[in-house]
């Protein structure tokens, strides 16, 4: 299909978001609210609040979410004064090192590490770094209910189609959490709906079809949500933008309602050695959406503006 997505230019950031070079090139989450740009890196435990000053966005404040060095920040969402930040809730497998012995690399490739600091869901205010609340989604992911497929994937490394949260959106107080993995048979991707609580006991798992891709981020629009979809693993692949109405798309006869609707709006232009990681809505007009997307592996995430035509 002919893409309806056009590049509008880069967002100017004055200085660097993080002083640490590694963090500054590993941007993984973005949100826009009024004249503020909120960003996070998967290597850190702080989010950065930047303010537009007419020439570009400049650092306003840092909000430290945890004392841990790395919490694997993967998604940021805002509603009102509230900021929600989610970690990946994933496991990992280390990469064999050519400088190590063969025997050592056999041990490495067989080991799967679970890191509890990734199991985080935060709520705070973008106005201050006090009053940070914390919970997690582990009990939901590990739930033994027969209709919960996430449990079977919860101990599989994230880049091997295991559980890997990468996106979060909030609409009317309801969180919508997107999974990069797992992608299930027939390309069904889970999304989790819940409300923030000290212990999350009520949730709904719904499904969308992203053509074999996982959810890399999600952001609300007037008639639903935009989803940034991309590869589950680290290999090459295209990145697409979808419009989803927010309703479970899994087919089948139902006692009430109809399956949800999702449609592909276009393919994102990509650049060498970059991966689209975060999506935020800048403006919505009758004819199009204007969004900002950040990329992994480049300074400040190279936030870029795109126009997506409504179809």
N, C-alpha and C positions, 0 to 999 in steps of 0.2 A: 504494500500500500504506500501511497505518497504521504510523506510525513507532513503533519500540520504544525510542526514545532520549528520555530525559527530563533536563532541566536540574536540577542539584542545588545550584548556587551557585558563586560565584567563589572562587578561591584567593587568600588575602590575602598580598600581597607588601609587606613593610615597606620604604619608601623606593622608589628606582628601581633597576632592574637595571643600566642604563647611565646615566652622567651626561650623555652626549650625547643631546639630545632626539630627533634624527633616528634614531639607532640604537635608542633606547628605544621607538620606535613602529614599528620594522621587525623585530619578532621573527619568526624563521623556523624555529626548531628547539627542541625540548624533550625532556628525558628525566628520569625519576624513578628513583632507586635508594635504597632504604631511606628515610632522612629527608632526602635531598638532592634538590634540584631543579636541573637543569643546563639553561641556556638559551643561545641564540646568536642574533645578529642578522645578516641578510644584508649589512648595511652595514659590518660590522666584521671583526676578525681575532682576537677573543678570545671565549672562552666564560666564562660566569659560573656559579659554583657557589654555590647558596643553601641554607641549612640551616633546617629547621623548628625553631622554638624554643617552640612551644606556642601562640603568638599568630599565627604566620604564618611565611613564609619570609623570611629576611634574608641579605644578602650575606655569604658566607664567604670566597671568594677568586676571583680572576680567573686564567685560564690563557691566556697569549698564545701563539697557534699559529704566528704568522708576523710578520715585520716589515712586510709589505704592509698598506696601509691598509684594503683590502677584499678578502676572499677569497670572498665570496658563500656564507657558511655556510648550508646548506640542510637538514642532517640531523644528529642526534646519537643515538648508541646506546651502551649500556653493557652490559658483562658482567663480573662480578667487579669488579676495580679498573680495568679497561680502559675507556677512552672512545674511541669512533670518531666522527670528524667529517668530513662530506663536503661538498665544494663542488659547484656546479651543473654544472661542465664544459660551460658553454653559451656561445653567441655572442649578441650583441645588436645591435639596430638602434636608433639614437637617435630621439627623437620630434621632429618638426618644431617649430620655435619661431615663434609668430606675430609676434614682434618682429624676426625676421630677414628678410632679403630672400627673395623667391620662389626666386631662383637658388640661394641658399645652402641652402634647404630641399630643393631638388631634389637637391643633393649629399648632404645628410644622409640622405634617404630611400633613396638608392641604396647607401649604405655599410653594410657588415656588419663589426662589430669582433669580433675574437677576443682574449680576455683570458686569458693563460696562468695568472694567479693564481687563476682559478676552477677550474683543473684540479688539485684537491687532495683527498687522502684522508689523514687524520691518525689516529694512534693515540697516546694518552698515558694517564696515570693521573689520576683525579679527586683523588687525594691530594696531588699536587704538580704544579708547572709545569716539571719537568725531565724529560728522557728522551723528548722528543716525536719520534715517527717520522713520516715523510711519504712518500707514494707518490701515484700517480694512476691513473686509468682510461682515459687517452687511447688507449693502445695497444689496449685491448680495444674501445673505441668505434670506432676507426679500422681495426680488423682487416678485411682484404680477403676473409675467408672468404665464400663464396657465400650462406651462411645467416645472415649478420649484416646486418640491416636498419638498424642504427644508423649505419653509415658514411655512408649516403646523406643522413641528416638532421643530420650533425655540424657542417655549416657553415650551417645554417639558424638564424636567430634563435630563441631559446627561446620567445618568446611567439607565434611563427608556426608552431608545431608542430615546432620543431627539438629537438635533444637538450637536456634540462633535467632534471637529477637533483634530486629534492626530498625523498627519504626514505631512511632507512637503519635496518635492524634487524640484530641479531646473535643467533644461536642456536647454541649448541655450537661457537663459534668461526667459524661460517660467516656471512658478511655477506650480507644481502639488500638490494639497492639498488633503489629505486623511481624510475621516470621519470614526471615530469609530462607530458613529451612525448619522443618522438612518440607519438601515438595512431594506430595503423595501421588499415588497412581492416577493416571489420567490428568496430571498436572494440577491437582487441587492443593491450594495453599491455605493454611489456617490463619485466621485472625481472631484475637481474643477481645471480647467486650467485657468490661468490668468497671466498677467504681473504686476509687482509691479508698483503702481502709487499712487499719493496723493489721488485720488478718483478712485476706480476701477469701471469702467463702462462697460468694455468689458470682458466677461468671457465665458467659455464653461463648462457645467456640463456633465460629462460622467459617465459610470457605469461599474462596474465589479462584478462578482459573486464570493464570497469568502466562499461559502458553509455555510452560516449562521453566519459567523464571520464579524467583522468590521475591518477597516484598523487601525492598531496600529502604523505603520510607513511605509515609502516608501523611496527608494533610487535608483538613476539612475545607470544603467549598459549599456554596449555597445548596446545591442539589446532591450532595453526597461527599465523596472523598476523591482526591487524586492519589494514585498509587504509583510510586517509582519502582519499577520491576527490573531485576537484573539477575545475573548468574548466581547460583547457590554457592559454588566453589570459587577458587581463585583463577580458573581458566578464562579464556576469552569468551565473549558473548555480547549480544546487543542489550541495550537498556531502553525500556519502553515506558510510556506514561499511559495509565488507564484511568478512566472515570468509573467509579463504583457508587451505587446508590445506597450502600450501607446495609443491605439485606443479604442474608445467606443465599449464595448462588447454587448450592448443592441441589441437583435435580431430584425429582420424585414426587409422587402423589402426596398431597398435604391436606390436612383437615381444615386449614385456614391459610389465607394468603397465597402469594405467588413467589416463585424463586426470584432472587435479586437479579439486578441487571448490571453488567459490566461491559465496557467497550474500550478498545484500544484507540487512543487519540493520536499516537504517532511514535516514531523512534527518535531517541535523543541523539543528536550529533555527538560523537565521541572524539577524544584526542589521545594521542600516544601516551601510554603508560599512566593513564588515569582511570579511576573507577568512580562512578556516580554514587555518592554516599548519603546525601541529605537533601530534602525537598521542603521548601517553605513557600507559602502563597504571599505575593506582594500586592497584587491587585486582581479583582475580578470584574470584568465588564460583560455587557450583553453578548459580545461576540467572541471573547477569549479570556484566558487566564494569563496573568503574568506571574512567573514564579522565579525563585532563586534556587539554584542547585549547587552543592559543593562537591568537590572531588577529592578522593584520597590520593596521597603521593605528591602533592604540590603545595607550595607556600600558601598559607592562610586558607587552604582548601579551594583556592581560585574561584570564589563564588561568582556565578554567572547568571545573567538574566535571560530568560527564554519566554517567548510568547507561544501559547498553545491555543490553537483555534478550537472553538466549540463546534461540534459536528451535529 
